[in-house]
Amino acid sequence: MFESLSNSFQSAIGKLRTRDDEKALKRALDELKKSLLKADVHHKVVKELLNVVERETKLSGIGKDSFLRALKKELTQILTAPGRQGFVYSSRPPTVVMMAGLQGSGKTTTSGKLANYLKLRKKRVLLAAADLQRLAAVEQLRQIASQIEVDIFADESIKDPVKVAKEALRKAQDGNYDVLIVDTAGRLAIDEELMSEIKRVREVLEPDEIFYVADSLTGQDAVRSAATFNEKLGLTGVILSKYDGDSKGGVALGIAKQVGVPLRFIGLGEKMPDLEVFIPERIVGRLMGAGDIESLAEKASAAIDEKEAKRVAKKIRKGQFNFNDFLEQLEQMKKIGSLKSIIGMIPGMGKMASALKDMDFDNSDEIKKIKALISSMTPKERENPDLLNNSRKRRIAKGAGLNQMEVNKVLKQFKNAAKMAKKFSGKRGMQDLQNMMSQMQGGGFPR
């Protein structure tokens, strides 16, 4: 996320090597202008930002620190549109959310991600399939609901989306659900039929939230379509989808500044946990390479069971970590999100996150091998890895479809991981972890 902008900002800041050098400031501003325009930020937004940054930097005295302060302040202001942040619940449940957007924007997937986000926060959610235009939309939402284990209202015998919305609302009220999320129809382009239909759905639902799902990859087109939906419906927020595939990042600046609707969430991957609250100060921190530890902590606390985490930590300290614990930790990590989105939140690790953009660790061959290997073990072998002699390894290899060399490699990785976890759980653990992070930022990986 924001890779291009973040790298360009660092480059612009790097041009200010000495204080009170107006030529260096001009070079930095030129670099900033090129990067913002290349990132598909509207030229009027770029011009305003540059003028403010130049003025504020000169007032404070030209230098890296003053330039950085001015840039952070103005970026935060641009990204802060009037309205709410995160998710706001109605005082009279269910909170009704209407999802709107063009076809192909990721609206149905985002509906599932939002349901998963709320479920992790102990809310009872009902998804409603009111997109009757796209043939696969109802089935797609049904599969997503099954995957994240939330209820769904989907009745393909009903051909009117307004009636679907009405029946879904009745079910949400009668079933004491906390939140109802209604996935409405999209089109390839904005037309009168689409707007007429979605207005009728809105009248029936009287939603607390109207979220427009904008495809980050469409750049200024996303800004224009968001403006039209806002004019017709009165949006309460925008969710940016496919942000993991957008190396530009300019659409966020455009929507917040030009449309005046708050960005509420961003989708950073294809998996259900890959949805984050959009908080301007934190996003600017990532742009500046400072990471976002607060968001990472919030994601972890929502997804990971605290009692389970303490139990595993205690076992690690005693050297009792086994394959059942390891499998459980893999499942817990899946709830947090993709590895790339997690690493992108750690200060100084943004470049590593961009290097992982084509790698899917949850579905990697290594993870599949580990799961197959553990599944081929007996309950006693999972509990006590020391039981694994050569004959047992041969049996496990055959059951997992691996050769014995691959089994030995995975077992060695497991032992090394357990040793490292035990090391970090000790009194000097945090210092050791910081030293390792410093090595990684410097380009050297501990072996």
N, C-alpha and C positions, 0 to 999 in steps of 0.2 A: 504494500500500500504506500502511495505517495513517494515511490522510490525516486522518480525523476525529479520531482520538486525538492525533496529532501537533499539529494545530491547537489542540485543547483544552488540551493540556499547555502550549503556548506562551502561551495566554490566561491559564491559571491562574498561571503564573510571572510574567506581566506585572502581576498584581494586587499583588505584593509590591514596592512602590516604595520603601518606607522600612524601616529596620531596627527590630526589636523592636516591631512593630505586630501585636498579636494579632488585631485585627479583620481586618486584611489577610490574615493567615494563614487565618483562618476562611473568608473569601471565596474564597481560592485553593483550599482543601480542598473547599468546596461545589461550585466549578466542576469540580474534578477528579472528584468523586463523580457529578455529572450526566453528565459525558462518558463515564466508565467504564460506568455503567449503560446509557447510550444505545448504547454500543459492544457491548452484550450480554455484558459481564463478569458473572459470577455475583456476587450481592450479598454472599456471605460473603467472597469474594476481595477485593471492593471495600472492605469494612469493615476487613479485616486490613491491607490496603495503606495506607489512610488513617490508621489508628491508628499504624502504624510511622512513616510519613512525618511525622506531627504530632509524635510523641515525639522523633524524631531531629533534626527542625528546631529544636525548642525547646532541646534539649540543646546544639546548636551555636550558638544565637543566631539568632533569626528574621531571615531575609533571603533574597534571591533565590538566592545561592550555596549556602547551607545547605539550602534547600528543593530545589534542583536536585540536589544531591549525594544527599540522602535518597531522592528519587524515583528517580534512576538506580539506586541501590544496591538498592532494594526491587523495582523492575521486573526487574532482572537476576536477583535471587534467585527471583522468581516464575517466570520463564521458564526457569530452570535446573532441570530434573528430573534425577534420578539416572540415569546411563546414558551411552551413547556420543554422540559428535558426528560429523557427516559420514558417510563410508562406511568401514567397517572390513572388510578382506579376511581371509579364512580362511587359516591357515598351510598348509592342504591344499586347493588348488584342485580343482574350482571352488567359489567362494563362492556359496552357494545363497540366493536371495532370493525369498520368497513375498509377493506383493502381495495385500492383502485390502481389502475395502471394500464399501459399498453401491452398487447400480446408480445411475449418474448422477453419481458422485462424481469422475469423471475418472481412474479407476483404470488403464484401458488406455492412455490418453494419457500418464499419469505413468510407466507402465512403460517407454514409449518414451523419455521425457525422461531417466529414470534410465540407460537403456542408452546414450543419447547422451552424457550426463555422463561415464560410465565410458569410452566409446570415445575421447573427447577426452583422456582420461588414459592412453591407450595400452593399454587393457584389451580383451581379446577376449571379446565378450559374445554369449550365445545367449538370445534371447527365446523363451518357450514359451507357446502359446495354450491355456490350460486353462479358459477361460471358455466353456463350452458351453451356457450358459443364454440369453445374449443373442445373437440370430441374427447380428448384424453384428460381434460382438466379434472373431472369428477373422480376418475379412477386414480389419477396421480395424487390427489388430495387424500383419497381413501388409503392409499399405500403409505403416505407420509404419516397419517394419523395412527396407522397400525405400528409403524416404525418407532414413533415417539411415545406410543401408548397413551393417546388422548382420544376422547370420544368425537364422533363426527355425525353431522346430519347431512345425509346425501340420499335423495329420492329421485331416481332417474325417470320415474313415471310422471313427475311434475315438470312441465315444459316452460313454466313462467318463473323467471328468477325472483320476481316480486313475491310470489306465493312461497317459494323456497325460503326467502328471507323471513317472511311472516311466520312460517311453521318453525323455522330454526329458533327464532326469538321466543316463541311459545315454549319450545322444548327447554331452552336455556333458563327461562323463568320458572317453569314447573320443576326442573331438575336441580335448582339451586346452584347453578354454575356461577363461578366468579367472573368469567370472561367469555364472551361470544365473539369469535373472529369469522367474518364473512368474506369469502373469496369471491369477488365479483368478476364479470366478464371484461375482457380487453379486446382491442382491435389492433390491426396492423398500423392504423392511423386514426387520429381523432375524427369522429363523424357525429352527425346529429342523432343517429340511432343509438349509438353508444351513450351519449350524454343524456338522452331522454330516458333510457333504461336505468342508468345508474342513479339518476335523480329520483326515479320512482322507488328504487330500492332504499335510497336514503330517507325518503319520506316515511316508509314503513318502519325502518329500523330506528330512526331518530338517534343516530350513533353518537357516542361520547367522543370517539376518535375517527377521523377519516385520514388514513395513511395513503399517500401516493408512493408507489414503488417505482423508483427511477433507475434505469439501466445506466450504470456509470460509464460503460463503454461507448455510449452514444453522445457524450460530450454536450455541446451546446443544444443539441436536439432535446436532451433530457431537461435542460433548463426551460426551453420553450414549451414543451408539453406539460411540465409541472405548473408553469404559469397559467396555461389554459385550464387545467383541472382545478386549480385554485380559484380562478375566476368563476367557474361554473358550480363548484361544489363547496368551496370554503374549506380548504385542507387544514388539518390541525398539525400535520407533520409530514416529512418526507423520509422514506427509508431508501438508502442507496444500496442497490444490489450489485453483485459481481465486482466488488472493489478490489478483490485479490487479483483480478485480471486487468485492472486499470493502473498502468504505470504513470499516468499523467496526474490525476488527482484534482484537476482544475474544476471539474463539475461541482464539487463540494462548495468551493468559493463562489461559483456562479449562482447556485440555487439559493444559498443563504443570503447573498447580497442583492441579487436581481429579483428573486421571487418574494423574498421576505417571509418565507415559511421556515420554521426551525427544522433542521436535520435532527431526527430523533434516534435513528439506528443506522448502522452500516453492516452489510453482509460481506464477510471476508473469506468466504470459501464455500464449497458445495455441501458441507456437512451441516447437520441441524444445529450443533452448538456454535457455529460460526456466525453469530450475530452479536453485535456490541452496541451499547448505548453510545450515542454521539455526544461527547462533552467537549466543546471547543477548546478549552484550556489544555485538555489532555491530548487532543489531536495535534495541536500546535507543538506540544512537547515532543511528540513523535516526529513531526516535521523537522524539528531542530536537533533530532538525534538523542533526545533526553529520555526516550522510552515512555512507558505508561504503567508503572508498577501498581497504581491504584486500581486500574481496570483489571489487571491480571489477578490481583488479590480478590476482587469482587467476583470474578468468574470462578476462581478456584473455590471460594467459600460457598458459592451457590451450588456448585456441581459435586463437591467432594464431601462425603459424610465425615463429620468431625470425629466421632467416636471410632470409626473405622481407621481414620488416619492416625489417631493416637495409638490404637492397638498395633498397627503395622510398625509405627515408629519404635514402639517398645520392643517388638520382636527383632527389629533391625539392630537395635543397641545390644541385644543379647546374642546376636548372631544366629537367630532362628528363622530368618526369612526363607520361605519355601516357594514352590511353584504355584501353589494355590494363591498365595499373597501376590505373586508376580502377575498372574492372570487378572486378579482383582484390580491391581494398579493400572494395568493396560485398559481395562474397562472404565476406570475412573478418569483416566487421561482423555479418553474419547469424549467424555461429557464436557470437557473444558473447550475443546476445539482442535483445529489443525495445529501441528507443530509450528508451521510458518507464522500463524497469527499469534501464537504464544511468544515465540522468539522475538517478533517485531515489537513486543511491549517491553522487552528488557533493555535498559539503557546501554547504548553502544553496540547493540546487536542487530541493528536495522539492515546492515549490509549482508549479514549472514542470512537474514530472513529472505532477502531478494535472491540469494543464491539457492534457496530451497524451493523456489516458486514452481518448479516442474516436478517436485518429488512429493508423493503421497505416502507418508509414513504409516498411516493407519492401514493401508492396503499394500504395503511393500512386501516383497518376497520374504524378507527377513522376519517380519511380524507373522506372516502366514506360516512360515516354517516353525516358529516358536509355538504358535497355537496348535499346530498339527502335532508337534512333538509332545507337548503337555497333555493333549487329548489322548495320546497313545500310552500314557503312564497309568499305572494302578494308583488308587487313592493313597496307599502307603508310600509309593515312590514320589508322589507330589509333595507329601508331607515331609519326607526325609530324603533329600537329594543324594545323601551319602550312600544310599542303598544301590546306586546305579553302577553295577559292575559291568564287565564286557558283555556277558550273555544278555543281561537286561537291556543294554544299549542296542544290541543287535535286534532284539525283539521290538523295541521302540522304533528303531530306524525303519524296520519293515512295515510296521503299523502306520507310520507317518509318511511313508513314501520317500524316505531320505536315505542317504548312505551313512555309514557310521562316522565318516569324517565330518559330515555336516552336523551330526548329532553332537560330536565332541566339541565342535566349534561353538554351537549354541550353548552347551553346558559351560564352556569356558567363559563365554560372554556373561552368562547368568552369575557365575561365581565372582567375576570382576565387578559386576554391577552391585552385587550384594556387599562386597568389600568396600566399594566406594561409598555406598549408602551408609554403611556402618561408620566409616571415617567422618562423613559429614554430620552424622548424628551426635558426635562427641562434643566435648567442650570447645575444641578448636575448629569445629565443623564450619562455622560461618567464615572464619578467616581462611580456611583451606578453599572454600567455595569462591571467595573473592579473588584469591590468588589464581585459581583456575580460570575465572572469568577474565582476569587481566591478561593471561596468556592467550586466551581465545581472541580477545580484541586486538592483540598484537599480531595475530595471524598464526600463532603457534598452538597446536592442540596437544594436551597432555596425552601420553601414551600409557 
